[in-house]
Amino acid sequence: MFNGIGTTLIVPVLLSLIGQEASLEGGPPLLQKILGPFDGIAGDYRIQVMTGAIVLLIFLKSATNYGSILVSTQLARRVTSDFQEQGIRLILDVDVDYFAKMRVGDLMNRLGGEMNRATLAITGAVQLFIAAATVLVFLGILISLSPAISIATVLIFPLSILINRGLILNSKRFGKQLSVINNRYSSGLVELIGGMRLVRATGNEGREYQRFLGLIKERERIDFLAKANTGVIGPLAEFFNIVALFAIVFISRAIFADRLALLATILPLYMILIFRMLPYISQINAARDVLAMSASPVEVVNDMLRRDNKSFMPRNPEPYPGLQSDIEFQNLHFGYPGGDDLVLRGIDLTLPKGTTLALVGSSGAGKSTLAELLPRFYDPSGGRILINGRDLRDYDLASFRRTIGIVSQETFLFNNSVRYNLAYGRPEATDAEIQAALRQANAHEFVEQMAGGAGYGGGRSRHYAIRGPAPAVGDRPRSDPRPRNSDSG
């Protein structure tokens, strides 16, 4: 509104400044209403007041534009944060089977790049709304000036949007291709870093380099095509708009052939309004391009954050009181989600309290699967697990898992201090308890040596950091010449 009214006042002021009075006899009622408040002001003061009104309206327009930028930016930031919070919550809540189906690189790309690209839709939508609202205001003023010319304008300028439709569809296609290539690159990079020893051991550095070089080149090519497609939208729209302006001038000359004096006032105002409106038409095209480019990331993020197509472990509020009697597996059946075959069938097993047991069998017999059912990484397909005579599913999952010590087949260390890794399951553990655990694991000596002989120590500043490859707790350092044995595991 500020933009439209301020622009409308410009022509009468300019005509007055060069000594020509605007001929408004029989002119548009809207223009007369806009100029009406200034009719009671005499002489040069009228021009000064009108000029001040124009400056004030433009200032208010700029202030509202700045406000809209702040609001849309804050909205985009909050949506991005909300996406990431929901994503982190989901990966902490979802069943372990989800991670068996999803690659780490895909998850990293979705939690990072795709979410950031998806929020561009917010900026594009706000830009589209503001530009469309401004165009509607200008069209309202134009129609009040001359319905006949405005009908011609409304028929001509939408052709620019139709012409750009093919380019917008290309942008959507390029956006989807970029999502795919970014997923492949992120997933491949995670796998490459994780499998670097295998790559080096097999001498496949050259092949991996060529594979990633191909991905980089392909991403560069698609990104260039996307930028080239976006870049042609503006020039094409500008060319078409200039042609449309000349068409409107000739149409106006024909309509006002018998009222040239009125045309001398209306046509400059009309052309200025159109020139002010053209950038917003270009913004509509640009916003449509942004929305098309972000369509694929929005679909990816929406699919990731959905909970109705994922499985979650049922949770109960009752805290686990600790092991008081035996652990029993009763008529246990299990098949992995999505699989047709059962891995375990009719297992009946009792684990007496206070005993040490070993489950022995050939590879693929289901030992690890049975072990993973106890901490409820999965729930049985049939039968049940009883602890203290109650179904394991009756207990609060977190409180139960905190009482279990698990030595995984694969060692994982956080990129943090030794203390952080040792006490990850019990952050409240004291230094004395941690050092006792180190001695039990035969790891106290080499942990003391990690900081150049300074010792582990009890102070926070001496909780030495693990950076990059580091020995797992229980392993001897790679430089230690002594042979490894079962006691170090």
N, C-alpha and C positions, 0 to 999 in steps of 0.2 A: 504493500500500500504506500509506504514512504517513497519507494522507488518510482511507482507510477505517477503519483501526484506531483512529486518533485520534478520529474521529467516533463509533465504537462505544463508546468509554469515556465519552463525555460524559453519557449518560443515567444510568448507575449513580452517577456522581459527583453529578449534580444531585439525584437522589432521596435520596442520603445526606446532602447538605447541608440538605435540608428535613426531615430526620428520618424518612425512609421508606427501608426496606431494599428493594432490588430482589428481587422474588420470581422466582427462577430455577429453582425446583424443577420438574423436567420440562421445563426450558427448552432452547433450542438448544445443542447441544454446542459449536459454534464460540464462542458468547458465553461459555460456561463456561471454555473454553480461554484466551480473551483475558483473562478476569478471574482465571484460576488463579494467575498469578505474584503477585498481590496478596493471596491468601487468607491467607498466613502473617503478614501485617502486621496488628497489632492496633490497634483504636480509631481515633482521629483521624489517626494517622500514615498509615493506609491511604488516607484521602481525600487527604491532602497528597501522598503518593507518586503516586497516580493522577492528581491534578491536574498534578503536575510532568511525568508521562509524557505527558499530553495536550499540554501546552505544548511539550515537546521534539519530539513527533511533528509538531505543526503547524509548528514552526520548521524541521524537516527537510523537510517538504512544501514550505514556502515557498522554502527554499534550492534544492531540486531544480527547482522551477518557474523560479526565477531562472536556474539553470544551463541549463535547456532553452531559455529565451529567448535567452541568450547564444549557445548552440550553433546554434539555428535562425537567428538574425540573422547570425552569422558564415558559416553555410552559404549563406544567401541572398546575402550580399555576395560570397563567393567564386564562387558560380555566376554572378552577374551579371558579375564581372570575367572569368570564363572565357568566357562568351558573347561579351563584347565583344572579348576577345583573339582568339577564333576568327573572329569577324566581320571584324576588321581584317586578320587573316592571309588570310582567304578573298578579300577584295576586292583584296588585293595580289597574290594568286596566280592568280585566275581570268582567263580570256581576256577581251580587250577587248570582244568581242562581247556579253558579259554586261551591260556598261554601256550598250550600244546598246538593249538590251531593257528595262532597269530605269531608272525615273526616279530622279533624285537625291533628291527628297523622300521617295520610298518607302524608299530605303536609309537615309536619315537617321532616319526614323521607326522603322525596324526595329532599327537599331543603338542607338537611344536609348529612346524610349517603350515600344515593344513588348517589348524585352528586360527593362526594369524591371517591366512588367506581368506578363511571363511568370514572373519569379522570385517573384511573389506565390503561385504554386502551391507553392513550397517551404514558405512560411510556413503556407499552408492545409493542406498535407499533414502537417506536424509537429503543428499544432494538432489536426487530425483524429485523428492517431495517439494523442496524449496524452489527448484527451477520450474516445476510444473505450476505451483501456486503463483509464482511471479508472472509466468506466461499468461495464466488465466486473468490476472489483474490487468495486464497490458491489453489483452484481447478485449476485456470489458470496456476499457477506455477507447480502444480503436473502434469497436462497434458503435459506441455512443457518438463518435466523431462522424462516422459514415458507415451505415450498415451495408451499403452496396460494395464499397471498397473492402470492407472487412470480410464479406462473404468470399470475395476473390482471394483475399489473403489466407483465409482459413482453408480454402481449396488448394492453394499453391504450396504453402509451407509444410503441411503434413507429408507431401511427396518426399521431402528430404528424409523424414523418418522412415518411410517405406523403402527408399533407396538404400538406407543404411542397414536395413533388416538383414540382408545377406552377410554384411560384415559382422553384425552382432552374433549371428549363428556361428560364424567362423570363430569368434572369440570364445564362445561356449565350448566349441570343439577343442580349441587349443588349450583352454583351461583344464579340460578333462585329460588331455594328453600330458600336460605338465604334472597333474596329480599322479598319474601312472608312473612317469619317468622318475619323479621325486621319490615315490615309494620304492622303486627298484634300486635307486641309488642309495637311499638310506639303509635299506635292508642289506644290500650287498656290502656296504661299508662296515656295518656292525659284524657281519659274518667274516669279512676279511680280517678285521682287527682281532676278533675272537679266535679265528683259526690261523693266526699268523705263523705259529710253529709248524703246522701242517703244510702251509704254503712254502715255507723255507725248506722244510725237510724234503719236499718233493720237487724242489727247484722250479716252482710254477710262478715265480715273481713276474716274469715277462707276460705270461698268459693273463694273469690277473690285471696287470697294468693295461693291456690291450682291452680287456673287458670293461674296465672303468673308463678308459679313454673313449670307448664307443658310447658309453652312457653319457659322459660329459658332452661330447660332440652332439649327440642327439638332443640333449636338453638345451644346449646352446642354439641348435637349429630351430627347435619348436619355440623357444623364447623369442628368437629373432622374428619368426613368422608372426607370433602373437603381437609383438611390438609394431611390426610393419602394418599389420591389419588395423591395430588401434590408431596408428599414426595417420592413416589415410582417411579416417572418419572426419577429422577436423577440416582439412583442406577441401575435401569433397563437399562437405556441408557449406563451407564458406563460398565456394564457387557457385553452388546452386542457389544460395541466398542472394548473391549479387544479381544473378539472372532474374530471380524472383522480384527483387526490388525494381528493376527496370520494367518488368511486366506490370507491377503495381502502379508505377508512374504513368505509364501509357493508359492503363485502365482508369486512373483518377482523372486524367486529362479528358477522357471521353465522357465520364460521368458529369464533371463540372464544367462542361464546355460553355454553358450559358451563365455561369457564376464564377468567373475567373478571379474576382476580387476575394471572394470567400476561399477559393482554392489556394490563393497566395498565403493565407493564414493556416488553413487546415493541412495542406500538403507538407510544408516543412515540419509541422508538429507531428503529423502522421509518420513521416520518414524518420524523425528522431526517435519516436516511440518504437518503431520497428527496429532501428539500429540498436536501441537499448535492449530490445527483446531477443535479438539474434544470438547474443552470447548464451542466453538461458536455454535457447533451443539446442545450441551446441552442448551445453551442460547436460541436457536430457539425453542426448546421444551418448555422451561420455559416461553418464551414470548407467545407462543401459549396457554399455560395454563392460563396466566394472561388475555389474550384477551377473552378466553372462560369464565372465571369467571366474567369478566366485561361486558359480552354481555347483560345480563339481566338488570343491572343498566343503561347501555347505552340506551336500549329500553325504560325503565321507564322514564329517564330524557328527552329523545327525545319526548315521548308522552306528558310529562308535558309542555315542552317549545313550542310545536306546537301551533299556533294561528288559523290555518285553521279549527280546530275541536272544537273551543270555540266561544262563542258569546261575543261581546263587545258593550258597549253602544255607539251609534253614538254621536259625539261631534261637536259642532259648536263654532266658535271663538267669536261670539257677546257677550259682557259682559251683565250681568243682571242689569238693572238700578234701581231695587227696586220696591216694590209693589205700583202701582199707581191706580189700579182699582180692580174690583172683580176677583175672581178665578172661572172658569167655567169648569165643566165636561160635555162634549157634546157627547151623544150617546156612552158612554164608554163601551167597552167590554174588558175582560181580561181573559186569561187562562195561567197557569204557563207553562214555557217551558218544552216540553216533555210530557205534559198532554193532554188528549183528551177532557176534559170537560172545559167549561168556568166557572170561579168563579164569574165574574160580567157580567151582560148582560144589555145593553141599559141604562146605568146610566146617568141621566141628573140632574145636581146639580150645584147650584150657591152659593159660599161662599162670602158674601158681605164684602168688606174691612172695617176694624175697628170694627168687631163684634167678639164675643166669641161664639163658637158653640161646641156642643157635639154630636158625632155620636153614637147612642145607638141602640143595637140590640142583638139578641141571639148569643151564641158562634157559630162560623163557618159561620156567615152571610156575612163575607167579609169586616168587619170594618178595620182590620189591613191591609188587601190587598189594600183597597182604600187609606188608609193613606200612604202606601209604594209607591204608584204610584206618589204622589205629589213630593217627593224629587228624583224621577226617579231611585229608586232602580230597578224598572222594567218599561218598556214602554208598553202602552196599546196594546192589540191585534187588537183593532178597536176603532174608535172614537179618540178624542183628549182632552187635557187639555189646556185651554187658561188662560194665565196670562197677564194682561194689553192688552187683546184682541189678543195676539199672541200665537202661539203654543209653549208650554213649550220646545219642542225639538229645537227651534230656538236659545235658549240662551246657553251660555257657562255653562257647568254643574257645574264646581267647583265654579264659582262666584255665581251661584244661590243657591247652597247648603250652602254656607257660611252665607247666610242671614236667614237661618232657624234654629230655636231652637227645638231640638227633645229630648223628655224625653222617653227613651226606656222602654219597659216592663221589661227588664233585666238590672241590673246595672253592668257596667264594669268600672274598675279602672286600669290605668297603674301602674306598680310597680315603682312609681316615687313620686315626692313631691306633696303636696296638691295643691300648686300653679300650677304645671304642669297640673294636672287633671282639675282644675277649668278653666284654660285659654287655654285648648287644642284647642278649636275652634277659639280663638282669642289670639294668643301668644303675641300680642302687647299690651294687656290690662294692665292698670296701677294697682298698688296695691290698690288704692282707689276704682277703679271700681270693683275689685275682692272682696274687703271687703263689698262693697255695695250689690253685688250679694249674698254674704254669709248671710247678714242680711235679705235680701228679702226671702231667703230660710230657715230662722230660723236655720241656721247652724253655725253662727259666734261664738256662745258661746262654743260649744263642739270642734270646730276646734282650738280655743285658748287653750283649755285644753289638746289637744293631746300631747303637748310637756312639760307636767308637770307644766302647769300654766305659762309658759313663754310668752304666747300670740302668735298671728299669726305674727305680726310685718311686716315691709316693706322691711327689708334687705334680701338679697339673702340667707344669712346663716340661716335665720329663716323660710324658706319655708319648713316646716316639711315634712319629707318623709313618705309615706305610704308603709309599708312592710307587705306583706301577707294580711290576711283578714282585711279589714278596712271598716268603715261605709261609705256608699255612701253619697254624698252631699245631704242634706235634711233629712237624717235619724239621729236619736239620737243614741249615743253610746250604745252598748249592755249592758253596766253596768249601764246606766242611769235608775233609778227606775221610772221616770215619764212616764206616758202612752203616746203612740204614738197617733197622731191625723192627720187629713187630712192636717193641716197646715204645717206639717213637710215633706210633699211629694214634 
